[in-house]
Structure formats: structure tokens, C-alpha cells
Amino acid sequence: MKRRELIRHLEKHGCELLREGAKHTVYVNRKVRKSSTIPRHREINEDLARKICRDLEVPNPSGQSNRPVQRPAPALRWGRRR
């Protein structure tokens, strides 16, 4: 997703620019007292965008839930125990 789209989404949900760093921008959600950094890249990975939204406690920009994906448990290995 584009960085600008993510910033618009965060500001729409009450987040504010806190400060500009050398390579990151720091946004804060003052309602829940949370902050997160946004890298200065044109494109931001979807997983990173979800993590930033989760950190700031705002809904995901894609409309998916903030819950992690449930993966099946790993298969048990047969053999002796160590």
C-alpha cells in the first residue's frame, strides 16, 4: 500500500503526527496512548501496515480484522523422546 494512503487512514482514525525522525515518521494515538513509527518508503508492505494499525489500535486499512491468522498446530513427530 502507498505510504500516503496509510497516513490518511491513520489520521482519519484520530492519529496525529508526533515527530519526524531521520528515516521514520512517528504517529501517536493519544486516545489510547500508543505510538508507532512509519518508514519513509513509497510502498509499505501490507503486513507492516497491519502491524502499525494494531500498534495504534485503529482498524486495518484493508478492512480485515486485527486478529492474527490462525495456523494449524505443527504435526507431532514420531520417535523417541530426548
C-alpha positions in Angstrom: 0.0 0.0 0.0 1.2 3.6 -0.6 2.6 5.4 2.4 0.3 8.4 1.9 -2.8 6.1 1.9 -1.7 4.6 5.3 -1.1 8.1 6.7 -4.6 9.3 5.6 -6.1 6.2 7.1 -4.3 6.8 10.5 -5.3 10.5 10.6 -8.9 9.6 9.7 -9.0 7.4 12.8 -7.6 10.0 15.2 -3.8 9.6 15.0 -1.5 12.6 14.9 2.0 13.3 13.7 4.3 13.3 16.7 7.7 13.9 15.1 9.8 13.3 12.1 12.9 11.2 12.5 15.8 10.7 10.1 14.3 7.7 8.4 10.8 7.3 10.1 7.8 9.3 11.0 6.3 8.8 14.4 2.5 8.8 14.8 0.6 8.7 18.0 -3.0 7.8 19.0 -3.5 10.0 22.1 -6.8 8.4 23.0 -5.1 5.1 23.8 -1.6 6.5 24.5 0.1 4.4 21.8 2.7 5.3 19.2 4.3 3.7 16.2 6.8 4.5 13.5 6.2 4.6 9.8 9.2 4.2 7.5 9.7 6.6 4.6 9.2 4.3 1.7 6.8 4.8 -1.2 5.3 1.4 -0.7 4.7 -0.2 2.7 4.2 -4.0 3.0 0.6 -5.0 3.9 1.8 -7.0 6.9 3.7 -3.9 8.2 0.6 -1.7 7.6 -1.5 -4.1 9.7 1.1 -4.1 12.5 1.2 -0.3 12.6 -2.6 -0.2 12.8 -2.6 -2.8 15.5 0.1 -0.9 17.5 -2.1 2.3 17.3 -5.3 0.4 17.9 -7.1 1.5 14.8 -8.9 -0.7 12.2 -6.9 -2.2 9.4 -6.9 -0.2 6.2 -8.0 -3.3 4.2 -11.0 -3.9 6.4 -9.7 -7.2 7.7 -9.7 -7.9 11.4 -6.6 -7.2 13.6 -6.6 -10.8 14.9 -3.6 -12.9 13.7 -4.3 -15.6 11.2 -4.9 -19.0 12.9 -2.5 -21.6 11.7 -2.8 -25.3 12.3 -0.6 -26.8 15.1 2.6 -28.4 13.9 2.4 -32.2 13.3 3.8 -34.3 16.1 7.0 -36.2 15.3 7.0 -39.9 16.0 10.1 -41.4 17.6 11.8 -41.5 20.9 11.9 -38.6 23.2 15.2 -37.0 24.2 
